[in-house]
Amino acid sequence: MSPLRIAVAGAGLMGRSHAQLLADHAQTQLSAFVDPAAHGQTLARELGVPCHASLDDLFARDRPDALIIATPNDVHVPQALQALAQGLPVLLEKPVSTTVAQGQILLEAVQATGARVLVGHHRAHSPIMAKAREVVQGGRLGRLVAVQGSATFYKPERYFADGPWRAAPGGGPILINMIHEVHNLRMLCGEIAAVQALASHAVRGFAVEDSAVINLRFESGVLGSFVLSDTAASARSWEQTSQENKAYPSYGDEDCYVLSGTLGTLAVPTLRTKTYANPQQASWWLPFELGVVDLVREDPLKRQLDHFVQVILGQAEPLVSVRDGLQNLRVIEAIAQAVRTGEAVQVA
């Protein structure tokens, strides 16, 4: 079978990553970039493909088999709708949109047309997450009680210089980063029912937050707390603990989630466990048995592309659907509302 010709809209950080994966994959090839900026032309020349200024130009000159959308958040829905009108399968980077209302428009279009849209919550394809979910659902921790999480890291100034939209409404770590964590937490603990939150932009002074603390209540009764910051010199983030993306240094003694149940705890992503030898005699006066769950590490972005190929060929339904991505966004909007109002907010 001839390789699938897949175009990438957006020549930024994620666009580059997708382009390299397409070039290395046995069943795909990068057919073109879509980016009006000069750096898009430069990158396209480096990779030996054309660069189009708009999707209209792409579709008129060089219609691909599928499209990956890795553009700024505020154009996700308009560009996805353009691709759907062409009948193209789409891998749409998270978040689905900047607002639930706009994301709902895309969901309705997908439902009306039966379009194949995979949302780029790539950690859903992580074998570490799959194994952690297996441990939780298998009952090894007993009944889940609480989760503590963190995504604390330091983004350099060039990150914002390269993408000024990241410092404006529609950017910020709650929407850019916390939405990944929301999906992970939903995978591990179930649906989120309510949130409380505080945020600050005291360090960077941008129009969006640089730090936040968030409380969560899950439908199961599990309670959670989360610390988020893109200006904290810390290694307690998924990227710096999972070892899945070699661009980030990792530290084997760090975790970003701790899941606590009535029979023990699981630290993620190291998958270290503390459980009682005899659950019938559980007590804080007794020592835990220490263990580590066997795991494999594979690049979830590559696994996501493998899955997208199956979606394009009609061999699989999207693992992360628009409906699923929209639910993540509902939680994010609830967090933002909780920041504004200082009140607990129910998640639709």
N, C-alpha and C positions, 0 to 999 in steps of 0.2 A: 504494500500500500504506500502511496506517495505521502510524504510528511504533510501534516496539517499546517497550513499557512496561517499564522496567528500574528495580528498586528498589536502593538502596544501604544495606548494613548497615555502620554505623560513620560517625559524623559528624565524624571527626577530620581531620587534614591530607589524607590520601589520599582519604577520603570526599568532602571538599569538591571536590577536583580532579576526581574521577570525575563528581560531580554537574554541575559546570560543563560538562564535555565532553559529557555526555548532553544537556544543555539546548541546546548549540550544534550538535549533530549532526543532519543532515537525516533520519536514519532512526530516531532514538531520542527518547524523552522520559523524564525523571525522574518515576517514579510515586510514590515514597515513600522516606522514610528509616526505618531501624530503629536506634534508639539509646535506651537507658533514661535517659541523662543529660539534664540541663536544656538543655545547649548544642545537643543534637539537636533539641529542640523549637524553639529559637530559629532555628537554621539552616533548619529545615523551613518555618517561617513566612516567613522571608525569601525562600525560593524558591517559596512557594505550593503546597507539597505536604504531605500528612499525615506524621506521625512516629509510628511504632509502638514500643512498649516491647520487643517481642520478635518473633522470626520467626513464632511461633505466632499472634500477633495479626495480623501482616501476612497470613499465608496464609488466616486465617479471614475477614478483612475486605476484602482488596484484592490478590488473587493476581496477581503481575506475570508478564510473559513470560520474564524472566530476572532473575538476582540478581548484584550485585557485592558481594563480601565484603571489607571494608576495616577489620575490627575488630582488637583486640589478638590477637597471634599464638596465644595459648593456646586461643582459641575457634574458630580457623579450621576445624579438622576437624569438631567437633560441628555447627557451622552449615552447613558444606558438606554434611554427611550429611542434615541436615534439608531442604536445598534439593533434594538428589538424590531424597529420598523423595517430593517434590512433582513430580518429573520436570522440574525447571527447569535450563536451562543456567546455568553459574556461571563468573564471572570471580573467581578466588580470589587475593587479594593474596599475594605472597611474604612469608615462607616458607610452604610448604604447611602446616607444623605446627612445633611446637617440638621434636619428637623424630621420629626415623626410624620408630620403632615405631608412633607414632600416625599418621604419614603413610602407613604401609603399610596401615593399616585403610582409609583413604580410597582408596588405589590399588586395593585389592581390591574395594571397592564400585563404583568406576568400571568395573573390568573386568567385574564381574558384571552391571551394568545397562546398559553402553554409554553412560553419561552423558557429556554434553559439558561438560568442565571445562577452562578455560584458566587457567593459572597466570600471575600478574602480574609476570613478569620482563620489564618493558616495554622494557629495552634490547635485547632480542632483536628488536624492531621498528625499531631505529635504523638509518637508512640509512648512518650512519658505520660502524657495526659490520659491516653487510653489505659495504661497500666494503673495509674492512680485511681481512675474511675472504677476499674475492676476491683481494686482493693476496697474502696468505699462500698460499692454495691454488693460485694461478696460478704459483707458483715464482719470482716476482720477487726474493725474498729468498734463494733457494737453499733448502738444508735448514735448517729452523728449529732453532736451538741453545738460545736462552734468551729469557726474558721478565722484565722488571723492571716492577713495578707499584706504585702508591700510591693510597690513598684517605685523605688527610689534610686535615682541615677542623676548624672549631670550631663545635660546637653550643652555642647560648646556654642559659642556665639555664631560660628559659621553655619550652624544648623538653621538659625533664624535668618541669617543673611542670604542663604541659598533659597529659602522659602519664606518670604516675609508674611505670607498668609498665615503661617503658624503662630504669629504673635497677635493676630486679629481675631475677632469673633468668627467662630467656625474652626479655629485652631485650639491650642491649649491642651494640656495633658489629660483633662477629663475626657475630651472627645477623641483625641489622637491615641492615647495610651490606655486609659481606664476601660475603654470599650473592649479591648483584648481581655482584660482581667474579668470583666463582667461575663464574657462568654465562657472563660475557664471556670469561674465560680458557678455558673449555671450548670455546666457539665458535671461538676463535682457535687454540688449541694442542691440542685434543683432550682425551681423558679424563685425569683426574688420578689417579695411581696411589698416591702416598704424600705425606705432609706432615710437617713439623716446625714447631714454633711456641713462641714465648714471649709472655706477655701481662703487662700491669700495670694496676692501678687506682690508682696512686699519686697522680694529680692530683685526680680527683673523689672517690675513696674509696667508690664505690658497691660493691654486691655483685657487679657485673659489671665486666668490663674497660673501660678507656677507650682503651687502645693495645695493639697487637700487632705482632709481626714474624713472617712466615710464609715457610717454604721449601716449594717444591712440586716433585715429580717427576711428569712426564707419561708416559703409556704409550709415547709416541713417543720418549722419551729426552730431550725438552726439559726444561730446569731453569728454575725460576722463583723469584723473591724478591719479597715484597710487604710494604709498610709500611702499617699501618692505625692511624688515631687520630681520635677525635671531639673531641679537646681540643687539637689542634695548629693554630695560626693559620697555615694554609697554603692554597694554592689548587690543590694537586695532587690533585684529585678529579674524577670524571667530570662531576659537576654544574657545577663551576667551570671546566671546560675545553671541554666539548662544545658549549656555547651552545644546547643544546636546550631548557632550561628557563630562561626569561627572569627567573624569580624570583631566580636566582643571578647575581652579577657574574662575568664571564669575562675571561680573560687570554690573549691570542693567542700568547704565548711559552711557555705551559705545556702539558705533556702528562701523562697519568697512566699510560700504558703505553709501553714501548719494546720492540719485538720484534726480535731479532737473529738473522740467518741467516748462512749461509756466503757469501752474495753481497751482503748489505747489511742495512740496518735500516729499520724503519718505526716512526714515532712516532704514537701514537694519543691524542687524536682529531684532531690537526691534519693527520695523514696526510702528514707530511714524510718524505721518503726520502733515504737516503744509499746509493748503489750505485756499483760500479766500472764505468768505461767499458768495460773489457775484463775480463770475469770470469776469463779464463784467466790473467791477470796480477795477480790479487788480492794485495794486500800492504799491511801497515800503513805502509809507506814511500810509498805512492801516495795521491793525493788522491781523495776521493769526488766523484761527480757528485751535486749536490743537486737534489731535485725535490719536487713536491707533487702528490698524487693528487687529481683532480677529485672533488668531493663535493657533495651537497646536504644541507641541514639541515632536518629536519621533526620535529615533536613526536612522539616515539615513543609517548607515551600516547594521542595522537589516532589514530596508526596502529594501536595495539593495539585501540582501540575499533572502528575500521573492521574489523579482523580478527574481533573478538568478534561483531560483527553477522553476519559470514559464518558463524561457528561456530553461532550461534543458528539461522540459517536453513538449516543443514545444507549450506552451500556450501563449507566448509573444515574440515579437521581442526585442532585446536589446535596452533599453532606451538610452544608450550611446554606439554607435557602434564604430568599429575600425576607420571608416571614420571620425566620430565625434572627437574621441580622436586624430586622426592624424591632424585635423584642429587646435586643441588646441596646438599641437606641432609645427605646422607651425608658429603660433603666437609667441611661445616661441623662435623659431629659429630666427624670425625677431627681437625680442627684443635683443637677443644675438648679432646679426649682428649690430644692432643700437648701442649697447655698444662698439663694436670693431671699428666701423667706425665714430661714432659721427654724423651720418646722419639719416634722416628720411628713414624708410624702408617700402616699400609696402608689404602687406601680400598676398601671392598667394591665 
